[in-house]
Amino acid sequence: MTKKEKTGPACRPGKPQTGCCKVESMVTVDERGQMVLPKELRDKAQIRAGDKLALITWQKEGQVCCISLVKSDDFADMVRGMLGPMMKEIIG
């Protein structure tokens, strides 16, 4: 019997992958600072009403140049993956 590998999010900050990123659509920010993610994108990303998304920014020369949204469950898994080994080392 072969061991089944757990698959993670398709794209991860800090782990460049060929063909990972592409422009899916353009959105407009309204006067209240809100924007709408197109339905096709929400369906592809399996984003449902009530889902939590982590907003992550990258800065260049003190200015925010990139904004990324990551599902909170995937983000929590990423943090655990990075901090887990470090915490094991500290604790034991």
N, C-alpha and C positions, 0 to 999 in steps of 0.2 A: 504494500500500500504506500503511495507517495504522499508526502506531506503537502497540504494545500497552503500556498502562501497568501497572506492577507494583502490585499491591494489597498493602497492609500489614495489620496487625492491625485488627480492627473497632473496638476501643476503645483509646485512648491517653491516658495521664495528660497533663494540660495541654492537651488538644484536646477540649473538650466537644462532644458530638454529641447531637442530639435522638434520644431512644429508645435511647441507647447502653447504659444500665445498668438492670438490673432484678433483683429478688430471684428467684433460680432455685430455691433450697431453703434449708432450715435444717439446719445440721449441729451435732453435739454433740462437744465435746472430752472424751475419756475421761481417766481418772486418770493415764495416762502421757503426756498432752498430744497424743494422736493424734486425728485425725478422718478421716472417710471422705467423699470426694467421690462423690455419687451417680452410678451408672452412666450414667443418661440425660445428665447434665451432662458426664461424661467423654467420652461418645460425641459430643455436640454440639461440644465443644471439641477433639475429636480428641486427647485426652490418653490416652496408652498407658502401660503398665507400663514403668518405667525412664526416662520423660521427666523432664527437669529443669524446675522452675518457680522463677522469681525471686519472692521475697516482698517486696513493697513496702509501706511504711507511710507514712501521713500523720499529722502531729501537730497538735493544737489545744491551745493553752495548756499545752504540755508533756506532754500525754497522747496516746497513740496512739488515733486515732478511726476510722481506716479501714485495712483490710488488703486488699491486692490480690495476686492471683497472675497472673503473666505467663509464658508459655512462654519458656524461656531463649533460643531462637533468635529469637523476636520481640523480646525485650528487647535482645539483642545488636544487632539491626537498628536499634532505636530509638536506642541509644547511638551506633552508627556514624553514623546520620543527624544526630545532634546534634553529635558531636565531629568528624566528618569534615571539614566545611567549616572549622571552627576550626583543625584540624591543618594543612590545606592552606595556610591563611593564615600560620601560624607557620613551616611548612617552606619555603614558596616564595613 
